[in-house]
Amino acid sequence: MKPGDVVHLNWSPQSGNEMAHKHYGVVLSVEVFNKHLPRIVVAPITSKAHAEFGPLRVPVQTLKKKLKGFICLDHIRSLDPAARGVELTKDELTLDCRTQCKTVIKKIFGV
């Protein structure tokens, strides 16, 4: 798996207002991280924009243009792909969408 890959997984168990159940997500962690560690960093995708989250929700743009929604960069999680039943789809984010996500992540973490 590489950054920008779209995956389908079970986000449960969750806590508080974290996303739960089966949803799509976007891989954020780099291939070397994903290959050598038993976890990946993923942001879930939701169908709702939620204006109060402003720039933390990036509109999904994929190469196949079949997936609609918003990438929830306010819900980034590191998780075990085997335990969460991660399924790699045959779709990925466009370069423009990946760039938008990177810009927001840099602002969130101050890097």
Contact map, one row per residue, 1 for C-alpha under 8 A:
111010000000000000000000001000100110000000000000000000000000000000000000000000000000000100000000000000000000000
111110000000000000000000001111100100000000000000000000000000000000000000000000000000000000000000000000000000000
111110000000000000000000011111100000000000000000000000000000000000000000000000000000000000000000000000000000000
011111000000000000000000011100000000000000000000000000000000000000000000000000000000000000011100010000000000000
111111100000000000000000011000000000000000000000000000000000000000000000000000000000000110111000000000000000000
000111110000000000000001111000000000000000000000000000000000000000000000000000000000000111111000000000000000000
000011111000000000000001111000000000000000000000000000000000000000000000000000000000011110000000000000000000000
000001111100000000000111100000000000000000000000000000000000000000000000000000000000011110000000000000000000000
000000111110000000001111100000000000000000000000000000000000000000000000000000000001111000000000000000000000000
000000011111000000011110000000000000000000000000000000000000000000000000000000000001110000000000000000000000000
000000001111110000111110000000000000000000000000000000000000000000000000000000000001000000000000000000000000000
000000000111110000111100000000000000000000000000000000000000000000000000000000000001000000000000000000000000000
000000000011111000011000000000000000000000000000000000000000000000000000000000000000000000000000000000000000000
000000000011111111110000000000000000000000000000000000000000000000000000000000000000000000000000000000000000000
000000000000111111000000000000000000000000000000000000000000000000000000000000000000000000000000000000000000000
000000000000011111000000000000000000000000000000000000000000000000000000000000000000000000000000000000000000000
000000000000011111100000000000000000000000000000000000000000000000000000000000000000000000000000000000000000000
000000000000011111110000000000000000000000000000000000000000000000000000001000000000000000000000000000000000000
000000000011010011111000000000000000000000010000000000000000000000000000001000000000000000000000000000000000000
000000000111110001111110000000000000000000000000000000000000000000000000000000000000000000000000000000000000000
000000001111100000111110000000000000000000000000000000000000000000000000000000000000000000000000000000000000000
000000011111000000011111000000000000000000000000000000000000000000000000000000000000000000000000000000000000000
000000011110000000011111100000000000000000011100000000000000000000000000000000000000000000000000000000000000000
000001111000000000000111110000000000000000011100000000000000000000000000000000000000000000000000000000000000000
000001111000000000000011111000000000000001111000000000000000000000000010000000000000000000000000000000000000000
001111100000000000000001111100000000000001111000000000000000000000000010000000000000000000001000000000000000000
111111100000000000000000111110000000000111100000000000000000000000000000000000000000000000000000000000000000000
011100000000000000000000011111000000000111100000000000000000000000000000000000000000000000000000000000000000000
011000000000000000000000001111101100000111000000000000000000000000000000000000000000000000000000000000000000000
011000000000000000000000000111111100000000000000000000000000000000000000000000000000000000000000000000000000000
111000000000000000000000000011111110000000000000000000000000000000000000000000000000000000000000000000000000000
000000000000000000000000000001111111000000000000000000000000000000000000000000000000000000000000000000000000000
000000000000000000000000000011111111100100000000000000000000000000000000000000000000000000000000000000000000000
110000000000000000000000000011111111111100000000000000000000000000000000000000000000000000000000000000000000000
100000000000000000000000000000111111110000000000000000000000000000000000000000000000000000000000000000000000000
000000000000000000000000000000011111110000000000000000000000000000000000000000000000000000000000000000000000000
000000000000000000000000000000001111111100000000000000000000000000000000000000000000000000000000000000000000000
000000000000000000000000000000000111111100000000000000000000000000000000000000011000000000000000000000000000000
000000000000000000000000000000000100111110000000000000000000000000000000000001111000000000000000000000000000000
000000000000000000000000001110001100111111000000000000000000000000000000000001111000000000000000000000000000000
000000000000000000000000001110000000001111100000000000000000000000000000000111100000000000000000000000000000000
000000000000000000000000111110000000000111110000000000000000000000000000000111100000000000000000000000000000000
000000000000000000000000111100000000000011111000000000000000000000000011101110000000000000000000000000000000000
000000000000000000100011110000000000000001111100000000000000000000000011101100000000000000000000000000000000000
000000000000000000000011110000000000000000111110000000000001000000001111000000000000000000000000000000000000000
000000000000000000000011000000000000000000011111100000000000000000001111000000000000000000000000000000000000000
000000000000000000000000000000000000000000001111100000000000000000011100000000000000000000000000000000000000000
000000000000000000000000000000000000000000000111110000000000000000001100000000000000000000000000000000000000000
000000000000000000000000000000000000000000000111111010001000000000001100000000000000000000000000000000000000000
000000000000000000000000000000000000000000000001111111001000000000000000000000000000000000000000000000000000000
000000000000000000000000000000000000000000000000111111000000000000000000000000000000000000000000000000000000000
000000000000000000000000000000000000000000000000011111000000000000000000000000000000000000000000000000000000000
000000000000000000000000000000000000000000000000111111111000000000000000010000000000000000000000000000000000000
000000000000000000000000000000000000000000000000011111111000000000000000000000000000000000000000000000000000000
000000000000000000000000000000000000000000000000000011111100000000000000000000000000000000000000000000010000000
000000000000000000000000000000000000000000000000000011111100000000000011110000000000000000000000000000010000000
000000000000000000000000000000000000000000000000110011111110000000000111110000000000000000000000000000000000000
000000000000000000000000000000000000000000000000000000111111000000000111100000000000000000000000100110000000000
000000000000000000000000000000000000000000000000000000001111100000011110000000000000000000000000100000000000000
000000000000000000000000000000000000000000001000000000000111110000111110000000000000000000001000100000000000000
000000000000000000000000000000000000000000000000000000000011111010110000000000000000000000001100100000000000000
000000000000000000000000000000000000000000000000000000000001111111100000000000000000000000111100100000000000000
000000000000000000000000000000000000000000000000000000000000111110000000000000000000000000111100000000000000000
000000000000000000000000000000000000000000000000000000000000011111100000000000000000000000110000000000000000000
000000000000000000000000000000000000000000000000000000000000111111110000000000000000000000000000000000000000000
000000000000000000000000000000000000000000000000000000000000010111110000000000000000000000000000000000000000000
000000000000000000000000000000000000000000000000000000000001110111111000000000000000000000000000000000000000000
000000000000000000000000000000000000000000000010000000000011100011111100000000000000000000000000000000000000000
000000000000000000000000000000000000000000001111100000000011000000111110000000000000000000000000000000000000000
000000000000000000000000000000000000000000001111100000001111000000011111000000000000000000000000000000000000000
000000000000000000000000110000000000000000111100000000011111000000001111100000000000000000000000000000000000000
000000000000000000000000000000000000000000111100000000011100000000000111111100000000000000000000000000000000000
000000000000000000000000000000000000000000110000000000011100000000000011111100000000000000000000000010011000000
000000000000000000000000000000000000000000000000000010011000000000000001111100000000000000000000000000000000000
000000000000000001100000000000000000000000110000000000000000000000000001111110000000000000000000000000000000000
000000000000000000000000000000000000000011110000000000000000000000000001111111000000000000000000000000000000000
000000000000000000000000000000000000000011100000000000000000000000000000001111100000000000000000000000000000000
000000000000000000000000000000000000001111000000000000000000000000000000000111110000000000000000000000000000000
000000000000000000000000000000000000001111000000000000000000000000000000000011111001000000000000000000000000000
000000000000000000000000000000000000011100000000000000000000000000000000000001111111000000000000000000000000000
000000000000000000000000000000000000011100000000000000000000000000000000000000111111110000000000000000000000000
000000000000000000000000000000000000000000000000000000000000000000000000000000011111110000000000000000000000000
000000000000000000000000000000000000000000000000000000000000000000000000000000011111110000000000000000000000000
000000001111000000000000000000000000000000000000000000000000000000000000000000111111110000000000000000000000000
000000001100000000000000000000000000000000000000000000000000000000000000000000001111111000000000000000000000000
000000111100000000000000000000000000000000000000000000000000000000000000000000001111111100000000000000000000000
000000111000000000000000000000000000000000000000000000000000000000000000000000000000111110000000000000000000000
100011110000000000000000000000000000000000000000000000000000000000000000000000000000011111000000000000000000000
000011110000000000000000000000000000000000000000000000000000000000000000000000000000001111110000000000000000000
000001000000000000000000000000000000000000000000000000000000000000000000000000000000000111110000000000000000000
000011000000000000000000000000000000000000000000000000000000011100000000000000000000000011111000000000000000000
000111000000000000000000000000000000000000000000000000000000011100000000000000000000000011111100000000000000000
000111000000000000000000010000000000000000000000000000000001111000000000000000000000000000111110110000000000000
000100000000000000000000000000000000000000000000000000000000111000000000000000000000000000011111110000000000000
000000000000000000000000000000000000000000000000000000000000000000000000000000000000000000001111111000000000000
000000000000000000000000000000000000000000000000000000000000000000000000000000000000000000000111111100000000000
000000000000000000000000000000000000000000000000000000000111110000000000000000000000000000001111111110000000000
000100000000000000000000000000000000000000000000000000000000000000000000000000000000000000001111111111000000000
000000000000000000000000000000000000000000000000000000000000000000000000000000000000000000000011111111100000000
000000000000000000000000000000000000000000000000000000000100000000000000000000000000000000000001111111110000000
000000000000000000000000000000000000000000000000000000000100000000000000100000000000000000000000111111111000000
000000000000000000000000000000000000000000000000000000000000000000000000000000000000000000000000011111111100000
000000000000000000000000000000000000000000000000000000000000000000000000000000000000000000000000001111111110000
000000000000000000000000000000000000000000000000000000110000000000000000100000000000000000000000000111111111000
000000000000000000000000000000000000000000000000000000000000000000000000100000000000000000000000000011111111100
000000000000000000000000000000000000000000000000000000000000000000000000000000000000000000000000000001111111111
000000000000000000000000000000000000000000000000000000000000000000000000000000000000000000000000000000111111111
000000000000000000000000000000000000000000000000000000000000000000000000000000000000000000000000000000011111110
000000000000000000000000000000000000000000000000000000000000000000000000000000000000000000000000000000001111111
000000000000000000000000000000000000000000000000000000000000000000000000000000000000000000000000000000000111111
000000000000000000000000000000000000000000000000000000000000000000000000000000000000000000000000000000000110111
